[in-house]
Amino acid sequence: MFFRKIDESCALTQGMAERLGADVPGTVSLDPVTEAAIYRTAVLQCAACKEHKACKKLQAESVKLDAAPRLLPQLVAD
């Protein structure tokens, strides 16, 4: 159950990053240790969120987003 939740959260985090225009692999390659820690935090925050169903629906309906709804603030911060 735990690993299924982490796997789902990783996919949702990646999907949200793509819709926000964040290049997660490119970002991680710039400073792997720091950026991996930020990504890990985002995935764990997603795992703790109780809105996975709403997030899946939002991602299914949206190819691009201008802002994250409480998700991935670290990846889209200037």
C-alpha positions in Angstrom: 0.0 0.0 0.0 2.7 2.5 1.0 4.8 1.9 -2.2 1.6 2.1 -4.4 0.9 5.5 -2.8 4.5 6.7 -3.4 4.4 5.5 -7.0 1.1 7.3 -7.6 2.4 10.4 -5.9 5.5 10.4 -8.1 3.4 10.1 -11.2 1.1 12.9 -10.1 4.1 15.1 -9.1 5.7 14.5 -12.5 2.4 15.2 -14.3 1.9 18.4 -12.5 5.5 19.5 -13.2 5.0 18.8 -16.9 1.7 20.9 -17.0 3.5 23.7 -15.2 6.4 23.7 -17.7 9.0 22.5 -15.1 11.8 20.4 -16.5 12.4 18.1 -13.6 15.1 16.0 -15.2 16.9 19.1 -16.4 16.5 20.8 -13.0 17.9 17.8 -11.2 20.9 17.6 -13.4 22.0 21.2 -12.5 22.4 20.4 -8.8 21.5 16.8 -8.2 21.7 16.6 -4.5 19.7 19.7 -3.7 17.1 19.3 -6.5 16.6 15.6 -5.7 15.8 16.6 -2.1 13.3 19.2 -3.3 11.7 16.7 -5.7 11.6 14.1 -2.9 9.8 16.6 -0.6 7.3 17.4 -3.3 6.5 13.7 -3.8 6.1 13.2 -0.1 3.9 16.2 0.2 1.8 14.8 -2.6 1.7 11.4 -0.8 0.3 13.1 2.3 -2.3 15.0 0.3 -5.9 13.6 0.3 -6.8 15.2 -3.1 -5.4 12.6 -5.4 -8.7 12.0 -7.2 -9.2 15.8 -7.8 -5.5 16.1 -8.9 -6.0 13.2 -11.4 -9.1 14.9 -12.7 -7.4 18.3 -13.1 -4.5 16.7 -14.9 -6.8 14.7 -17.2 -8.6 17.9 -18.1 -5.5 20.2 -18.4 -2.6 20.0 -20.8 -1.0 23.2 -19.3 -1.5 25.0 -16.1 -0.5 28.6 -15.1 -0.2 27.8 -11.4 0.0 24.8 -9.2 -3.0 24.3 -6.8 -0.8 23.9 -3.6 1.4 21.4 -5.4 5.1 21.7 -6.4 5.7 25.1 -5.1 9.5 24.4 -4.9 9.7 23.4 -8.6 8.0 26.4 -9.9 9.5 29.1 -7.6 11.6 31.7 -9.4 
